[in-house]
Amino acid sequence: MLSYVAHIPHSPLLLKEISKNKHKDYKKSVDSITRISEDLYSKNIDTIVTITSHGTGFDDSCTINFSPQYECNFGAFINYDSYPQFLGDSLIASEIRRKLCTLYQISSITSPTLDTASSAALLQLQTKNKKLPIVPITHSLEPVKKLYSLGSSVRDILENTSKRIAVIGLGNLSHNEYANEKEGKRFDTNLIDQLHAKDTNAFLSNKDDQINSFSVCAFRPLAIVLGILNKMNYETDLLNYEQKHGVGLMTTRFVF
């Protein structure tokens, strides 16, 4: 059954090993993600379905990564002697693929290496030595209303499983230069207000040129998340929003 839905930022700088002496700058975001991870533990979640912009994907097809295990990758930032590993949930992944492949463009890959953004997010979600199996999904670049529809269909599948499933959207909000930082923050605030108001039509109507001008990589994962929440009685619980070093970071859970 679908038991938990949230969205977190995916910046690798949220990891102390990467941000080093700047890690204290991200304390509010780190603390809010810790609350999400504690929720996953307290709710006895069995599997995490992640939705990201940064995995291996295609413009016209969402991609599910099938692998029995996954290895984190931070090669662009830091070398670990041994990368942390996560198990896959091939049963949930295959259910989504099998039941939706005739309705939506869904591709499959098998890669044991997670992208850097997903690696950073998942490391923060694992607590109390409990590494949850994952199903990594990379969204397509299809119209957001189609992604929203996909989310609604994924929800129907997850509701009919015996496992307790969490869906976590991954992505940062606006990316800004100093000159347009205030404008980026206003844009982020507008998106957050739409989420709070559950004004899905307004959220999905944000123009691609606006989203792209601020490089809002959280937008499409959130469109799928809103589809998953479609027709559910939920409230948006914003745990934290801040702009740090030119990037909008939002951590929120959707309580139902």
C-alpha positions as CSV (number, residue, x, y, z in Angstrom):
1,M,0.0,0.0,0.0
2,L,1.0,3.6,-0.5
3,S,2.1,4.7,3.0
4,Y,4.2,7.8,2.6
5,V,4.9,10.6,0.1
6,A,7.5,13.4,0.3
7,H,9.9,15.5,-1.7
8,I,13.5,16.4,-0.8
9,P,16.4,18.3,-2.4
10,H,19.2,16.2,-3.9
11,S,22.2,18.5,-3.7
12,P,25.4,16.4,-3.0
13,L,26.5,19.4,-0.8
14,L,24.0,18.2,1.8
15,L,26.6,15.4,2.6
16,K,29.3,16.5,5.0
17,E,31.9,14.4,3.2
18,I,31.4,16.7,0.1
19,S,30.5,20.1,1.5
20,K,33.1,19.8,4.3
21,N,33.4,23.1,6.2
22,K,30.3,24.5,4.5
23,H,28.1,21.7,5.8
24,K,26.8,23.9,8.6
25,D,25.3,26.1,6.0
26,Y,22.8,23.4,5.2
27,K,21.8,22.4,8.7
28,K,18.1,23.3,8.2
29,S,17.8,21.2,5.1
30,V,19.8,18.3,6.6
31,D,17.6,18.3,9.7
32,S,14.4,18.3,7.7
33,I,15.6,15.4,5.6
34,T,16.5,13.6,8.8
35,R,12.8,14.0,9.9
36,I,11.8,12.3,6.6
37,S,14.1,9.4,7.2
38,E,12.7,9.0,10.7
39,D,9.2,8.9,9.3
40,L,10.3,6.1,7.0
41,Y,11.6,4.1,9.9
42,S,8.6,4.8,12.2
43,K,6.1,3.9,9.5
44,N,7.9,0.6,8.8
45,I,8.3,1.4,5.1
46,D,9.4,-1.7,3.0
47,T,10.4,0.0,-0.3
48,I,11.2,3.5,-1.5
49,V,10.2,4.5,-5.0
50,T,12.3,7.5,-6.1
51,I,11.6,10.0,-8.9
52,T,14.5,11.9,-10.3
53,S,15.6,14.1,-13.2
54,H,19.2,12.9,-13.1
55,G,19.2,9.2,-13.8
56,T,19.6,7.6,-17.2
57,G,16.5,8.5,-19.1
58,F,14.9,9.4,-22.4
59,D,13.0,12.5,-23.6
60,D,9.9,10.5,-24.6
61,S,9.9,7.7,-22.1
62,C,10.1,7.3,-18.3
63,T,12.8,4.9,-17.2
64,I,12.8,2.3,-14.5
65,N,16.2,1.0,-13.4
66,F,16.0,-2.8,-12.7
67,S,19.0,-4.0,-10.7
68,P,19.3,-6.4,-7.8
69,Q,21.6,-3.9,-6.1
70,Y,22.8,-0.3,-6.6
71,E,26.0,1.4,-5.9
72,C,26.4,5.1,-5.0
73,N,28.5,7.2,-7.3
74,F,30.3,10.4,-6.2
75,G,33.1,10.3,-8.6
76,A,32.8,13.9,-9.6
77,F,33.1,15.0,-5.9
78,I,34.9,12.4,-3.8
79,N,36.2,8.9,-3.9
80,Y,35.0,6.4,-1.4
81,D,37.0,3.3,-0.6
82,S,33.8,1.4,-1.0
83,Y,30.6,2.9,-2.2
84,P,27.4,2.4,0.0
85,Q,25.0,-0.1,-1.7
86,F,21.3,-0.4,-1.8
87,L,19.1,-3.4,-2.8
88,G,16.5,-3.2,-5.6
89,D,12.9,-4.2,-5.4
90,S,12.4,-6.0,-8.8
91,L,8.9,-7.1,-7.8
92,I,7.5,-3.6,-7.4
93,A,9.5,-2.4,-10.5
94,S,8.2,-5.1,-12.7
95,E,4.6,-4.5,-11.5
96,I,4.8,-0.9,-12.6
97,R,6.4,-1.8,-15.9
98,R,4.1,-4.7,-16.7
99,K,0.8,-2.9,-15.9
100,L,1.6,0.5,-17.4
101,C,3.7,-0.2,-20.5
102,T,0.7,-0.3,-22.8
103,L,-0.6,3.0,-21.4
104,Y,2.6,5.0,-21.2
105,Q,6.1,5.1,-22.7
106,I,8.1,3.2,-20.1
107,S,11.6,2.0,-20.7
108,S,13.8,-0.4,-18.7
109,I,17.5,-0.3,-18.0
110,T,19.8,-2.3,-15.7
111,S,22.5,-0.2,-14.2
112,P,24.0,-1.0,-10.8
113,T,25.3,2.6,-10.5
114,L,23.0,5.3,-9.2
115,D,23.4,8.9,-10.4
116,T,25.0,11.4,-8.0
117,A,21.8,13.2,-7.1
118,S,19.9,10.0,-6.2
119,S,23.0,8.7,-4.3
120,A,23.1,11.8,-2.2
121,A,19.4,11.7,-1.4
122,L,19.2,8.0,-0.6
123,L,22.2,8.1,1.7
124,Q,20.3,10.7,3.8
125,L,17.1,8.6,3.9
126,Q,18.7,5.5,5.4
127,T,18.7,5.6,9.2
128,K,19.2,3.2,12.1
129,N,21.2,0.8,9.9
130,K,18.1,-0.1,7.9
131,K,18.8,0.1,4.2
132,L,15.5,0.0,2.4
133,P,15.1,-1.5,-1.1
134,I,14.6,1.1,-3.8
135,V,12.9,1.5,-7.2
136,P,14.6,4.3,-9.1
137,I,12.5,6.0,-11.8
138,T,13.7,8.8,-14.1
139,H,11.0,10.9,-15.6
140,S,10.7,11.7,-19.3
141,L,10.4,15.2,-20.8
142,E,6.9,14.6,-21.9
143,P,4.2,17.2,-21.1
144,V,3.7,17.5,-17.3
145,K,0.0,16.7,-17.5
146,K,1.0,13.3,-18.9
147,L,3.5,12.8,-16.1
148,Y,0.7,13.7,-13.7
149,S,-1.5,11.1,-15.2
150,L,1.3,8.6,-14.9
151,G,1.6,9.3,-11.2
152,S,-2.1,8.6,-10.7
153,S,-1.7,5.2,-12.4
154,V,1.4,4.4,-10.4
155,R,-0.6,5.2,-7.2
156,D,-3.2,2.6,-8.2
157,I,-0.6,-0.1,-8.5
158,L,1.1,0.8,-5.2
159,E,-2.2,0.8,-3.4
160,N,-2.7,-2.8,-4.4
161,T,0.6,-4.2,-3.1
162,S,1.1,-5.8,0.3
163,K,4.3,-3.8,1.0
164,R,4.3,-0.5,2.6
165,I,5.6,1.9,-0.1
166,A,7.1,5.4,0.2
167,V,7.4,7.6,-2.9
168,I,10.1,10.3,-2.7
169,G,10.4,13.0,-5.3
170,L,14.0,14.3,-5.7
171,G,15.1,17.7,-7.0
172,N,16.1,21.3,-6.2
173,L,14.0,24.3,-7.0
174,S,15.5,27.4,-8.6
175,H,19.1,27.8,-9.6
176,N,20.1,31.4,-9.5
177,E,22.9,33.9,-10.1
178,Y,23.3,36.6,-7.5
179,A,21.6,39.1,-9.9
180,N,18.3,37.1,-10.1
181,E,18.3,35.5,-6.6
182,K,15.3,37.5,-5.4
183,E,13.4,36.6,-8.6
184,G,14.2,33.0,-8.2
185,K,13.0,33.0,-4.6
186,R,9.7,34.6,-5.7
187,F,9.3,31.9,-8.3
188,D,10.0,29.2,-5.7
189,T,7.5,30.8,-3.3
190,N,4.8,30.7,-5.9
191,L,5.4,27.0,-6.6
192,I,5.3,26.3,-2.8
193,D,2.1,28.3,-2.4
194,Q,0.5,26.3,-5.2
195,L,1.5,23.1,-3.4
196,H,0.0,24.3,-0.1
197,A,-3.2,25.4,-1.8
198,K,-3.4,22.1,-3.6
199,D,-3.9,24.1,-6.8
200,T,-2.7,21.4,-9.1
201,N,-4.0,23.1,-12.3
202,A,-1.9,26.2,-11.5
203,F,1.1,24.2,-10.7
204,L,1.0,22.1,-13.9
205,S,0.3,25.3,-15.9
206,N,3.8,26.8,-15.1
207,K,5.5,27.4,-18.4
208,D,8.4,25.4,-19.6
209,D,10.4,28.6,-20.4
210,Q,10.0,29.7,-16.7
211,I,10.9,26.3,-15.3
212,N,13.9,26.1,-17.6
213,S,15.1,29.6,-17.0
214,F,15.5,28.7,-13.3
215,S,16.6,25.1,-14.0
216,V,13.9,23.8,-11.6
217,C,14.7,20.1,-11.7
218,A,12.1,19.4,-9.0
219,F,9.2,20.4,-11.2
220,R,8.6,17.2,-13.1
221,P,9.2,14.9,-10.2
222,L,6.6,17.0,-8.3
223,A,4.2,16.7,-11.2
224,I,4.3,12.9,-10.8
225,V,4.0,13.2,-7.0
226,L,0.9,15.3,-7.4
227,G,-0.5,12.7,-9.7
228,I,0.1,10.1,-7.1
229,L,-1.8,12.3,-4.6
230,N,-4.7,12.9,-7.0
231,K,-8.1,12.3,-5.3
232,M,-6.4,11.7,-2.0
233,N,-7.2,13.7,1.1
234,Y,-3.8,15.1,2.0
235,E,-2.1,18.2,3.4
236,T,1.2,19.7,2.4
237,D,3.6,19.9,5.3
238,L,6.6,22.2,4.3
239,L,9.4,21.2,6.6
240,N,11.9,23.6,5.2
241,Y,12.7,26.0,2.3
242,E,15.8,28.0,1.9
243,Q,18.1,29.4,-0.8
244,K,21.7,28.4,-0.3
245,H,24.5,29.4,-2.6
246,G,22.1,30.1,-5.4
247,V,19.9,27.0,-5.1
248,G,16.4,26.7,-3.8
249,L,16.1,23.7,-1.4
250,M,12.7,22.4,-0.4
251,T,11.8,19.6,1.9
252,T,8.1,18.7,2.2
253,R,6.0,15.8,3.1
254,F,2.4,15.2,2.0
255,V,0.4,13.9,5.0
256,F,-2.6,11.6,4.4
